[in-house]
Amino acid sequence: MSTELYSKIAEAEEYLIELRKQLPPPYVSNINERVMKLADNASVKFQKAWEVAIDNDIVNNINDLLQECHDSFVDEYGKNVVNVIGEHGEYNTLKWDNFVFSVIESLFKKGSFIVEDGYIDTFEDTAGGCDEVIWDEGCTIIENS
């Protein structure tokens, strides 16, 4: 290779470094922490149950159920729904996390989380209809946004 080619490669690498510096930092979700703060508003009796539910992936399970609903939300409410829930494939974004948190917060305030034997249903098993609950609440959040 010629010296000129090496020089152009070095210039291109420097240019890429400068471009990378201009990128915003990657988004890091803090939704579990937000839900834990919400759970701090629960009675002392249920705070431990919420901690266990969060450790047992209640947030991820609800997130997964809402992701499964994404295309149906778009079909139901049209392209304007993107303003509320984001584009398909943008699940790890602030907009999507805000939507998921809004669903969880609304269900929390309504007392919709079932507590049995000191444990909160983590929405892992949808046989009890939790997927319908998530769909309905997602629709409510979208309609009121």
N, C-alpha and C positions, 0 to 999 in steps of 0.2 A: 504494500500500500504506500501511496505517496504521502509525503509530509502534509500536503495540502488537504488530503482526505482526512487525516488524523486531526488536523486543525478544525475542519468543519464539524467533525463528530464531537470534539471538545466544546465547540460553540453551541451545538445543539443540546448537549448535556447540561451546560450552564443555563441555557434558555429554559429547559424543562425544570430545572431546580427553581428558577425564578417563578415559573408558572405554578409550581406546587405550593410555593409560599403564599400565593394569592388565594388558594382554595380555602374554604371555611373548614374548621376542624370537623372531623366526622361526628355525626350525631350519636350520642350515647344515651340510651333510654334510662330513665329513672322512674319508670312507672311502678315498679315494686315498692320503692321508697314512698311514692305518692300514695299508694294504697295503704301502706303501713301507717302513714300519718292520718289517713282517713279512719283507719281502724282504731287509732288512738282516741277517736271520738266515741267509740263503742263503750258500753259499760265495761267495767273492770272484769266482770265475769266472762265477757266475750273477747277481750283483747288477746288472751292467750290462744283462743280458738282461731282468731284471725291470723295470728303469727304462724300457727301450724298450717293453716290453709294456704298462706303465702309460700311457706316452705314446701308445701305439697303441690305447688304450681297452679293455684287457682287463677292467677293473672294470665299465665301462659295458656291455660285451657280456654279461658274466655277470649283471649286474643285469637287463638286458633279457630274457635267457633265463629267469631266475627269475620275472620279472613275467609272462611268458607261461605259466608253470606255476601261478601263484597260484590261479586258479579250480580247477584240477585238484588242487592240494594240499587245498583246502577240500572238494572232492568226496571225496577219498581219506580224509581224516582228520577230517572234520566241522568244526563251528563252533569247536571248542576250539583248532584250529590258529591261530585269530586271535590267541591269546595269544602265539604264537611269531612270527608273520609280520605281524600287523597286519591292519587292515581293507583291503578292496579300495579302491584309490585312495590309500592312504596310503604311497606308495612313498618319498617323501622325508621319512621320519621316522627317528628314532633306532632304533626297534624294527626297521624294515625294514633299515636299514643294518647293524644288528647281525646280523641273519639272513644277509644277503649276505656280510658279513665272515666269519661262522662257516663258511659254505660254502667260501669262498676259503681260509681258514686251514686247514680240514680237508683240502682237496685239496692244499694246499701241504705239509702235514706228511706226507701219504701219498705225496708225490712224483708226483702225478698230472698235473702240467703238463709237456707234451712240449717238450723243448728240441732243436731241430734247427738245425744250422749256427749255433749261438750265439743263436738266437731262440726265444722262448716262444710257443706257439700262443695267439693272442689270443681264441679262441673266436668269431671273426667268421663263419667258414664252418662250418656245422654238419654238413657232409657226412661229417666224420670221427667223428661220434657224440658230440660234446661236449655236445649238448643232453641226451642220455641220461645222460651223466656228471653234469651239473648236476642233473637230475631226481633221480637216485639219491642224490646227496649231500644235496640238499635234504630228501629223505625221511628220510635218516639223521639229520640235524640235528633235524628235527621229532620223530621218534620218540624221540630221546634227550633231549628238552627237557621 
